[in-house]
């Protein structure tokens, strides 16, 4: 899971929102949102990041944090991200 995905999951838990409810509200598939949370998708678009921030009514500092976390996924291909996640999972065993 990427820091971005982890933060989205934390926000959903804090606001008691299911993945399906959030996906429907953002007009995404639950599978896509789940893949985004788990780091199985590349960097989210700036528009989607903005939608997520609006969905949770985040304030400046929180919006900046979400944008920063989303940008950290930038530059990595899906394959690179998968390899990094595999390495992290192996080291955490």
N, C-alpha and C positions, 0 to 999 in steps of 0.2 A: 504494500500500500504506500502510495506517495504521501508526503506531508500535506499536499493539497487535498487528496482524497480522504485522508485521516481527519482533516479539519472540517470537511463537508459532513462527514459521518458524525463528528462531535456536535456540529450545529444541528443536524437532524435529531440527534438524541436529546439535546438541550431543549429543543422546541417540540419534542414528542411528535415528530413527523416521520411517517414511513417513507421508504424509498419509492414505493409506488405512488403515494400521494404527491411527493415532490416532483417525480418524473412527469406525472400527469399535469401538474400545475405549470411546469416549464415546457410542456409539449415535447417531451423526450420519451424514449422507451425506457422502462425500468432496467432493461438489460444494458443499455448504453450508460445510464447513470451509475449502475453497479460497476461496470467496467471502468468508468472514469474514477470512481472511488478506489477501486483496487489497483489502479495503475496499469490497467490493460489497454488503455487508450492513450493517445498522445496528448499534447498540451491542449487544454480547452480554449476555444476561441474567446477573444476579449468580450464579445457580445454575450456569450454564455456565462462568463465570469460575472459580468454586470447583472445579468438576470438572477444569478444565484444570490448576489449581494442584495438585490432588491427584494427577492423572495423572503430573505431573513431580516429585512429592514436593518441592515448593518450600518454602523456609523463609520466615519472617516477612517479611524485607526484599524477597524476590522476589515474595511474594504481594502485598504492598503496591504494588510496582511494576506488576504485572499489573493489579491493580484500578484503579490510577490511569490507566494507559493505556487501559483499557476505558472509563472514565468520560469520557475526552477525546472519545470518539466520541458521547457523550450530547448530545442536543439537535439533532443534525444529521439531517435527513431523508435518505433514500437519494439523492434528487435533489441536495441540497446537497452531500453527500459526493462524488457523481459529478462535479459541477461543480468542486469543489476539486481532485480528483484530475486532472481534465483540465487545469486551470490549472497545476498542479505539473508534469505531464508536458510541457506546452508550454514552460514556462520552463526545463526541464532539457535541452531539445534544443539 
